[in-house]
Amino acid sequence: DLAIRFNGRYGDVFTVPEGYIPKSAGRIMSLAEPDRKMSKSDSNQNAFISMDDDTDTIIRKFKRAVTDSDNRIVAAEDKPGITNLLTIYSAFTDKTVEEAEKEFEGKGYGEFKLAVGEAVAAKIEPIRTEKNKLLQDKAYLDDVLDKGAYRAERIAYKTLSKVYKKVGLLPRKRG
């Protein structure tokens, strides 16, 4: 909002960020309470998936995901748990919800939940492995942070100079 307001008054100075929210997975719901949004701050550790969860933990959490007792794997308003799992499966397999429904037609919830857990774990595992590897190399991380700080300062200085000029202030000295 601030960037839009400033640009509206002084011309294009700030790039206005645009979010990217894919339609198929724009809102992932809690595994424990599928009528609430998934949140890493949920006190119930089974309600969300963490990047630090190992494969077995991810699969266990999906096996415990709240569903209903009807045993039909279809996306419907009266089936928030299954709809949520279909949305997650779709996002992690690049299949549409309709394709996922067909894939699991006539199959049970146990098999479906396992497949969702395995799909999520398969995507998270390489990310978690790389994160852990990077965290072991403190010198590399310090170097990345230093280079990033220097680059950010250069970019910020240019933008701040434009801002100062637009509002009629003297540019600050670079420190």
PyMOL commands that set and color helices and strands:
alter all, ss='L'
color gray80, all
select helices_A, chain A and resi 2-10+23-25+45-47+55-63+80-93+97-103+109-136+138-167
alter helices_A, ss='H'
color red, helices_A
deselect
rebuild
show_as cartoon
